[in-house]
Amino acid sequence: MLLLRNPARLPFARASPRRLPPRAVLSLALPLLCFALGYLRFEQWRSRPDPLTGIRERLLTLSGSSEGRILTLDDPDGVRVAVAPRGALPVGEVEFRGTLVEAAGRRNPGGFDYRGYLRRRGIYGQVLVEEVLTADPRTRLLDRLRSGVGQGLPPDASALMEAMTLGVRDELGDLQDLFAAAGLAHVLALSGLHVGLLMAAAGWLLAPLGGFRYPLLLLLDFGYMLLVGATPSIVRAAVMVAVVLLGLWLGAGKVQPWPALGLAGLVTLLARPAWLFDISLQLSYGAVAGILLFGLPLGRWLRGQPPRPWWHPRVSIGVAGITSLSAQALTLPLVASAFGSLPLLSPLVNVVALPFASLLVPLGFVAGLLGLVALPLAGLLNLVTGPLAALLLALARLGAALPALTWGEVEQVGYLYFAIGMGALALVVNGILKPWRGLLVVALALLLSAATPARRQPPELVVLDVGQGDAILLRLPGRIEALVDGGGTPFSDFDTGEGIVLPALRALGVDELELLVSTHADVDHSEGLPTILDEMPVQLLAIGGAGASGTPAFDRLMAAAERNGVPVRSFRRGERFRLGSAEFEVLNPPPHSYGTSNDDSLAFAVYLRGVPRVLLLGDISELVERDLAPPEVEVMVVPHHGSPSSSSARLVSMARPRHAVISVGRNAYGHPSAQVLERLREWGAVVHITRDEGAVRLPLD
């Protein structure tokens, strides 16, 4: 028998167990604990009962405390709702008659989910104000600060300064679109940039106080957050600043940025778990992470060894450019998907714009404080602020005119490929991966992205939800697109083309229209088309009968076509034309006019590979339907929004659509008619109503 006196020396001998160090155990346990807490908090948020159940859609007498845009109700106690229309209630205690309604969700591609936006902020819907009964107005500190910020400034400069300093965006108007097109939207939205600038200026002013300045800065940090509102980006910045200030105050030294960012995320999501799905949080954390991953190592490389001073041109200009690029690096797919375009030169525009913002934010806040003492003092300071704000506005206009890359909504697999490519670049920049290997991973991600088919392939019919109107997109093989009508809002200044149709086209990746059709010149069909002509390349504008000529809507459409150099062609019954592999058969109008705009609508059948697929009939009535011989089709867009004077039994029995789409909003006309709905269903059609479903998307193959 062989005795082994030292079995530990043998390679197969059992080693004595070793305990993990406490720091390693904590590193493993903490993420699991945070995940569990986050999951429980999210489930708690998602399962909350709706406090307005049973009292929506009824005219009620309500009371509460109004903040202008948001109302806190007395009954149900503490429930917050958004006020509509904006400005309908003064700030203060109010009593009024109104209707509680659910806010609109995401109705179209590229559309804004207002319902989700409100719910993530603890707001349960909207209140439509009918009549204010009593009001006890009060002046908020925020309103008094606004007076000083805008004192003596022109309207655009005043709106800019109020947004940059106090987060008040009520008066921005077209400036929001202007700054977004220039890649400067973050300058208007309060974020870490604004908090950092304000705290840096305050820290410089309070430097003579030594260590006593830290508690004052902490009070200013959280006071500013409460003043302007706890948005995701403001909360993130306030928590990170507080962590840094506490570290300095307590003598713990400089706090590392990644733990500070992680702590801010943990605190934020434990308090508001639904903010995880808010684009403002995603953009805010993505921008900071991009700076930490790319900006810091590239900045150290620029400074060199020995370090060059900050005022050296290579450092000052180079670091500004790298910081701007790094802040946008990780947010590219979010920006492209949310806004439909990428300003190609926005990093350069930001390099020039950010120094102006660095001066304007503290100047605006000081002007607001001076306004609390005496408005003329704020006006004197704004003699300096005004020219700087004018220069920033001019830069935004210049940036908006620079080239931009149109992009569609990014699918989940697109985010995955982007993360793989950017992860490889981050490893290269931080010296962990060799450059050639990183570039190989990036090339592989690009190849996979190009080879992966889109979730929805054309041909496809997209009937947008534009309320009581029509806007229909035909997506045909070979990236050929045709838009039929552009919606409109009679008796309103809302531009459907700019607010609904254009964002939807961009979200769907449409960068050019081979055909734009105006079925007739009624406002609910044609009002949005001039904006489309102004903002997107169009190869041909097709119109119907002469009954539309001479109307204001028709004249605006023709003027837009002329200034954009778009050829116009009028079509008549019996004509056929091709668009790629698709063929269009014109069914209406005839050579002679019926005498009404609706009956002279341009109507046609669309054939794919010789098979009739779609009927698009405008607003024709039963009178016109008697003269038509439509083919059997897969999809029919029901004429005149389901009016009882259209969609006759003869039309439905000849077309026999498998799908019938009714584009309709809330209306007083009784659209869609119950008889029309019954008739369509009797013939086996599946009926889709945009008022109920939002945008309807149907494949055509």
N, C-alpha and C positions, 0 to 999 in steps of 0.2 A: 504494500500500500504506500502510495506516494503522498507525502505531506507537503503542502504548499505553505511556506511560512509567510510569503509576501505576495498574495494573489493580486494586489492592486497593480503590480508591474505588468501583468499579462494583458494583452490587448483586448481580450474578451471578458476580463474580470469586471464585476459590477462596481461602478464608482459610487462613492458615498454621496447622498443627495446634498445639493447646495441650494440655499435659499436665494431667491432673486433679491437684489437690493431694493430697499423701500422706494427709491425714486423710480425704478423700472416698474414696480407694481402700481404705483400711482399713475405712471404714464399710460399703462394698459387699462387701468380701471376708470380713469377720469373720462376718456372718450365714451366708454360704454355707459357710464352714469349719465353723462350729458345727453347721449342719444335717447336713453330711457326717459329722462325728464322731458326732453323735447317732444317725444312721441306722446307721452301722457298729456302734456299741455296742449298739443295740437288736437288730440282726440277730445279734450275738454272743450276747446274752442269750437270744434266742428259740431259737437252734439248740443250746443246751447239752444234752448228753445227760442222761437221767434216771439218777442214780446208784443208784436203788432198783429198777431194772428186774430182774425175775427173783426178787426176794426179798419182794415184797408178798404179802399174803394167806396168809402161812405163820407158824405159831407158832415163834418163834425165841428163843434166849437172846442178849440184847443187853447192851451196856455202854456207858457214856459219862458225860459231865459234864452234870448237870441244873441248869438255872436255875429250876426250878419248873414253868413253863409250856412251856419249850423245852428240848430235849435235843440235845446235840452227840454224835453216835455215834463210838465208837472204830473201828467197821468197818461200812460204809465210812467211812474216816477223815474227820472234819470235817463230815460231812453233818448238817444240822439238821432236826429233826422236832418237831412239836407234840405235847405229852403229853395223852392222854385216858384216863380222865376227869381234869379239872383237879385238881391236888393229889395225883395218884396216885404221884408220885415226889418224894422230898425233895430239897432243894438239896444238891449235892455229887456225889461219884463214886458211881455206882450200877451194879448188875448185876441184871437182871430177865428175866422171860419175857414176851414180848409179840408183837403182830402189827403189822406195818407196813402201812398202808392209805392209799389216796388220799383226800384230804379232799374233802368234798362241794362241788360247784360251785353255780352259781345254778340252783335247781330250780323256782322259781316267780316270777311277776311280783312285783316288790318284794322278792325274796329276796336274801340275802347270798351273794356268791361267796366262800366261805371258802377254796376252793382257790386262786383267783386272789390273794386277800389274802395267803396264805402264800407263794405263789411269788414275788410281788413283793418279799418280804422275805428271799428266799433260803432258804425252808423248803420241803422237798420232800414233805411229807405229814404224816400223824399216826401215832403209835404207840399202840396199845390195850394198856394195861398189864394183864397177868394176875396176876403174882406178883413181888414184890420179893424177890430172893435175898440181896443184900448191899447195904449203903449206908454211905457215909462222909460223914455230914452236915457241912456247914460253914455258918457264919453270914456272910452277905454284908453289905457296908457298907449296901446299900439296906435290908435287914431291920432293921439297928440304927437307921438313920434313921427307919424306920416306927414303931419303938417310941416314939421321942421325939415324933414328929408327932401320934400318937394318944393320948399319955399323958393319962389323966384325962378324955377326951372321951367323950360318949355315942356309941353305934355309928354312927349316921347322920353325926354331925359328924366322927368319926374317919375314916370312909370318904371323906367329902367332902374333908377336908384331905389325905389320902394321895393322892387322885386329882389334886388341884390342885397339890400341891407336888412329888410324886415320880412321878406318872403311873401309880400302882398302882390298878387298877380292879377288883380281885378281889372286894371287899366292897361294891361299889356297889348291886348288886341292882336294885330298882325306881327308885333315884335316877337311873339313866341315862334311863329313859323320862320321868321327871318333868322333868328339866332339858331334855330334847329338846322336850317339849310346851310348855315355857315359852320356847323359843328361846334357851336358855342352855347348849346342849350344848358349845359351845366353852369354857365355863368349866371343864368337867370334863376335856376333852382338852388335854393339854399343847400349847402353841402359842407363837407369838411374843408373845402377851400375857404369858404366864408368864415366858418368858425375859427380856422387856423389863422387867417389874416386878422380877424378881430382880436383874438387872444394874443397874437404876437405884438400887435400895436399896444394893447393894454399892458402886456408884460414890460414893454419898453418904457411906457409912461410910469409904471409903478416900480421900476428897478431901484430907485433910491430907498425904498422901504425894506430892501433886503428880503429876509425870510418871511416877513409879515405880508409880503405881497401874495403868497401862495393861497391863503384862505380867501383873500379878496378875489383872486382870479377864479377860484372854485365857485364862489358865489356868482360871479359874472357868467361863468360857463353854464351853470344850470339855470340861472335866471334868464339868459338869452334863449335857452332851449324852451323854457316855459313861455316866454314872450312870443316867439315866432311859431311855436307849435312843434310837437314831438313827431317829426317825420323820420323815416328810417335813416336817411343820411345824416340828419342833425343829431339823432340819438347816437349813432355810431361815432361821429366826431366828438360829441360831448363826453362820451364815456372814455374814449382814447385820451382826450386832453386831460380828463380828471385823473386817469391812471398815471400819466406823466407828472402832473402837478403833485399828486400824493407822494410819488416816489421821490421827487425833489424835496418836498417839504419834510418828509420823514427821514431824509438822509440815506435813502436806499440806492441812490445813484440813478443813472440813466436807465430807463425801462426799454427793453427790447421791443421793436415794433410788432413782431408776429404775436407774442403773447398778449399785447395790448389789443390787437385786432381781434384775436380769438375771444378775449374776455368781453369785448364790446358785442361781438356776435352772440355769445352765450346770454348775456344780460338782455339783449334786445329780443331774442327769440323766446326766451322764457317769459318775458313780459307780453310780447305780441307774436305768437308762433305763426300766425297767418302772413306775417310780413315776409316770410321766406319766399312767397310767390309774388312779391311786389317788385316790379322792375326797378324802382328807385333804390331798394336795398341791394338788388343784384348789381346794378351799375355802380353803386357806391363802394361795395366791398370788392367788386371786380377791379375797379380803378386803383384802389389802394394796394390790392394784391399784385397788380401789374407793376406798380412802382417799386414794390419790395422785391419782386422777382427779377425785373429787368433794369429798372432805373438805378437802384443802389449799386449793383456791381458795375454797370456801365459808367456810372458817375465816378466811381473810384478809379476806374481805368482812365477816364478823361483827365482826372487831376494828376495822375502819374506819381512817380517817386523821384525826388521829393515832391510833395504836393504843391501844385500851383495855387496862388491866391484866388479867392472867389471872383475878383474883378478881372482876371485874365480872360481875354476873349474866348479862348477855347473852353474855359470852364463855364463862364456866365452864359454864353450862347448855346454851347453844346449841352450843358446840363438842362437848360430850359427845354431844348428840343427833345432830348432823351426822356425827360419827365413827361412831356406831353404825349410822346409816342407810347411810352410805357403805360400811362394811365388809360390809353385807349386800346391797348393791345388785347387784353382779355375780354373787353366789352364789345368787340367788333360784331360778333353774331347777334348779340342782344340789340345793339343799335340798328343793325340791318333789318332784323326781324320786326322790331317795334316801329321803326320810322320809314322803312321801305327804301332807304338810300344811304350811301356812305359818302360824305364829303371827302374827296380824295386829298385835298390840301389842308384839311382842318388842323393837323399838327402844326403846320407853319403859321396858320392863322392864330392858333392858341399861343404860340410863342410870342407873338406881338400883342395879343389881347390881354394875356394874364398880367403883365405889368400894370396896365390900366386898371384891371379889376383889383389888383393889390392896393392901389391908391384909393379907388372909389369906395370900397367897402368900409374902411375906417372913417373916411371923410363923411360918408353918408350917415354913419352911426353918430358921429360927433355932431353933425348938423341936426339930427333928430334930438339929441340931448340939449343942444343950444336952443332948439325950438321950444323946449319945455320952459326955458327961462324967458326968452324973448324971440319972437319970430324974425325981427330984423337982424339979429345976430346970425341966425341960420342962413338968412339971405346973403349976408356978407361972405360967409364961408362958401356958399354955393356959387359965388362969382368965380371961384377956382374949380369947383366941382363941375359946373356946366360945360366948359370947353372940353374937359376930360371925358365926360359922358358923351358929348357930341362926337369926339374922335372914336370912341368905342362903337357907337352906332354906325359911323361911317365904315369902320372896319367890318362890322357884321354885314353891312350891305355889300361890301366888296367880296367878302367870303361867300355870301349866298350866291353870287354870280359866277363863282368858280365851278369847275366840273365836279359832278357827283356821279357815283356808280349806283344805278338802280339795282335793288335786290329784293327778293321775295322773302316770305316767311321761312325761317330755318327750321328744319325738322330735327327730331331727337338725334337721329344718326349723324346729322350735320354737326351738332354740338359735340358728339363723341369724336369725330374726326378732327375737329378744331382743337379739342382738348389734347389729343395725341400729338398733333403738330406743335402746339404751343408748349406743351410739356417738354418735348424734345429740345426746343429752342431755349427754354429756361434752364435745362440741364447744361446746355452748351455755354450759355452766358455765365453760369455760375461755376464753370470749370469742372463739372462732373462727367460730362460726355464729350468725346472728341467731335470737332465740328463736322467732319465728313459723315460720321454716324448720325449726328443730329439731322443734317440735311437729307440723309437717306430716309429717315423716319418721316420727315416733313413731306418728301416726294411721294412716299408710300401713302400717306394720309390723303394727299391731293389726288392720287390715282384712284384710290378707293372711293373718294367723294365723287369723282367724275364718273366712275363706273356704276355707282349705286343709283338705280332708277328712283325717280320721285314717287312719293306715295300715291299721288293722283296723276295719271298720265292723260293727256288729251287723246281723243276729242272729249269735250266736256261742255255742258251748259251750266252757267252760273247766273241765277236770277238774284240780284242783290236786293236787300231790304232797304228801300228808300222811302218807306211810308206809302202814302197814296200816290204812287207813280210807278214808272218803269225804268229799269236800268239792267240790261241783260248782256252778259259776256259770252261769246262763242269762242272756245279754245279749240282750234283745229290742228290736225297733224302738221308737223314742220314748223312749230312755234308761230303759227298764223292766228291772229286774234281779231275778232270783230266785236265792237261794242254797239249795241242797239239801244238808243236813248240814254239819257243821263239823269233822269229824275228831276225833281223840283219841288219847291214848297211855296204855293201861292200865298200871298199876303204875309210873307216872311222874308227877312233878309238873310236867312241861312242858305249858304251855297252848297247844294247837295253834291255838286261835282267836286268841290274842294274838300268837303267834310266827310263824304262817304265813298264816292266812286273812285276818286284818284287814290286814296289810301288802299282801297281794296285791290285796284289794279297793281299797285306797287307790291303789295303783300303777295299777290299771285305771281310775281316775277314778270309782269307785262311791262316791257320797255318801249314798245311801239305798237300802234294799231294799224293793221293793213286796211281796215274798213271801219268807218264811223257812220252810223245810220241815225238819222232823225226821222222817225216814222211820221210825225206831224209836229206842229209848233205849239201845242198846248204846253203850259208852263210845267205841269207835272211830268212831262216827258223830255222837254228840251232845255230847261233852264240850266242844268248842270253841264251841258255840252261845250259852251264857250271856254270854261275853265279847262276841260280836257284838251281842247284844241291849243290853248295857250301853254299847257304844261307838258304835253306828250306829243312826239312825232306821229302824224297821221298821214297815210298815203292817199286816202280818198274819203270824201264826205258824200253820202248818198241821201237824197231827199225824195219825198213823194210828190203829191199833186201840187197844183198852183194855189190851192185854197189857203195855204199857209203864208203866202207872200203878203207883205205889207203890215204884218203884225209886229209889235215890238220884240217878241221873243225870236221871231224869224230874222228880223233885221240884226239883232245882236249876234245870232248864229252866223249869218253871212259875213258880218264884219270881222268876227273872229277867224273865219276861214280865210278871208282876204289878207288879214295882217300876218297870218302864219303861212301863207302861200299854199294852202291846201286846195286841190282841185275839187269842184263840186259837180255832181252828176245827178240828173233827175231820171227816175226809172218809172216805167209804165207796165201795166198788165201784159203778160205774154213774153216779156224779155227774160233772158237767162244770162248769167255771167258766172265765171269761175273765180274761186279764191283758193289757190293751191289745189288740193285734191277735192275740195268741196265745190258743189254747184248750187247756185241760188236761182230759184224760180220765182219771179215776181208775180204775185197774185192780185195786187191792188197797188195804186189806183188805176182806173181805166183811162183811156185817152181823154174822155170827157170828165168833168168834175161832178161829184155828187152834190157839191155846194156847201158842205160842212167840213171842218177840219178833221173831226173824228172819222168820218166815212172816207175821207181822202187819205187815210193813213197808208203808209208804205207797209205792205204785208208780203211775206214770202215764205216759201218752203225751202229747207236746207237738205241737200242730198249728200251723203257720204258714200263713196264707192258705188254710186248709182242707186242707193237705197234711201228713200225719204226718212229723215230722222226727226226734224223739228218743224213746227209751225209757229211763226211769229206774226201776230195779227194786229198789233197796235190797238186802236180803240174803235175798230169797225163795229157797226151795228148789224142787226138781223137783215136790214135792207141790203147791205153789201153781201152778206153771207149767201143770199139767194143767187148771186151771180158767180159764186166761186165753186170750183171743183177741186177741193184740197185732196191730197193723197193721204193714205193711212200713215200715221207717224208714231214714233216712240213717245215724243214729248210735244205737248201743245201748251204754249203760254196763253192762257185764257184771255180773250179780248176784253178790253174796257173793264179790267179789274173785277170781273164776275158780275157785271151789270145785268139786270133782267132783260135788257133790250139787246143783249148779245148772247153768243153761245147757244144758238137755236138747236133744236133737235136734229135738223138737217145737217148742220155743221158737225155736231158731235158724232152722228151716225156715220158720216163719211170719213172723218179723221180717225175715229176709234183710237184715241191716244191711250197709251199704257200709263202715262203720267201726265197730269194736268197741273200746271203751276199758276197760281193766282197771286199777282203782285198787288198788295193792298195794305193800307194802314188803317188806323182808326178814322172813321168817317161818318158823316151824317146821311150818306146816300143809300145805306143798306147793302153795301158791297161787302162780301159777295152774296148774291141772291141765293136763298134757300133752294129755289127751283133749279138754278144752275148747278148747285152742288149735287142735288139729287139726280139730275140728268147725267152728269159726268160719272157718278158712281154706278148708275144703272148700266152704263156701257163699259164698266169694268176698270175705269181709270182710278189710279191712286192720286188723290188730290193733295197738293202741297200749297200751303198758304204762308206767305212771307211774314204776315202779321203774327202768326203763331210760331213759326219755325225759325225766323230769321232768314238769312240767305239760303237759297236752295241750290244744291250742287248735284247734277245728275250726269253720269257717263253716257256717251252717245255711241259707243261701239256695241 
